[in-house]
Amino acid sequence: MEKSFDQIDRSLLRALQRDARLSQRELADIVGLSQNACWRRLKTLYESGLIEGHTIRLDPARLGLNLTVFVMIRTRHHSKDWLQNFRQEVSAIPNVIDFYRVAGDYDYMLKVVAEDMNAFDRVYQRLIEKIDLDTVTSYMTMEAIADSRDLPI
C-alpha cells in the first residue's frame, strides 16, 4: 500500500524537484522543520521509493542535440519474444531518451534527440534494420514549450 504523505512531504518533494542540491538545513528551513525532523522525513520518502535518485537537467542544444523527434510505431507483432527483442534494441539506442507503450492508433512512442536530421536518420536506419515494424511515423519538433516539467505535487 502507498504511504500517504502530507503537505510538509509535498513541500520537501517540490523543493527537491526544483533543486536536488539543497542541503538538509536548506530544506528544513524551506518547510519549517528542524534538521533532524527533515532528515527523518527524507529517509522515509527514500525508503518508500517515492524518491528514486538525484539527477540534473542538461541543455540539449548546448550539447549539440538540436533536433527532438517523437517517433510513433505500429507493429503487427505482439509476442513476448518480439517485445523483449524490441525493448532491448530500442533501449540500446542512446538517442532514445523516452520510450512508451501507448494506446490508440500506434503501439509505441519514442522521444529521440539528435544533432541534426542526418543523425536522426542514422537512428531511424538502426531502428528499422534491427526490428520488423509495420509503420514508423516521425514528428520533428520546432520548439520545446514545456519540457521536463516538475511533477504536480
C-alpha positions, 0 to 999 in steps of 0.5 A: 500500500502507498504511504500517504504523505502530507503537505510538509512531504509535498513541500520537501518533494517540490523543493527537491524537484526544483533543486536536488542540491539543497542541503538538509538545513536548506530544506528544513528551513524551506518547510519549517522543520528542524534538521533532524525532523527533515532528515527523518522525513527524507529517509522515509520518502527514500525508503518508500521509493517515492524518491528514486535518485538525484539527477540534473537537467542538461541543455540539449542544444548546448550539447549539440542535440538540436533536433527532438523527434517523437517517433510513433510505431505500429507493429503487427507483432505482439509476442513476448519474444518480439517485445523483449527483442524490441525493448532491448534494441530500442533501449540500446539506442542512446538517442532514445531518451523516452520510450512508451507503450501507448494506446490508440492508433500506434503501439509505441512512442519514442522521444529521440534527440539528435544533432541534426536530421542526418543523425536522426536518420542514422537512428531511424536506419538502426531502428528499422534494420534491427526490428520488423515494424509495420509503420514508423511515423516521425514528428520533428519538433520546432520548439520545446514549450514545456519540457521536463516539467516538475511533477504536480505535487 
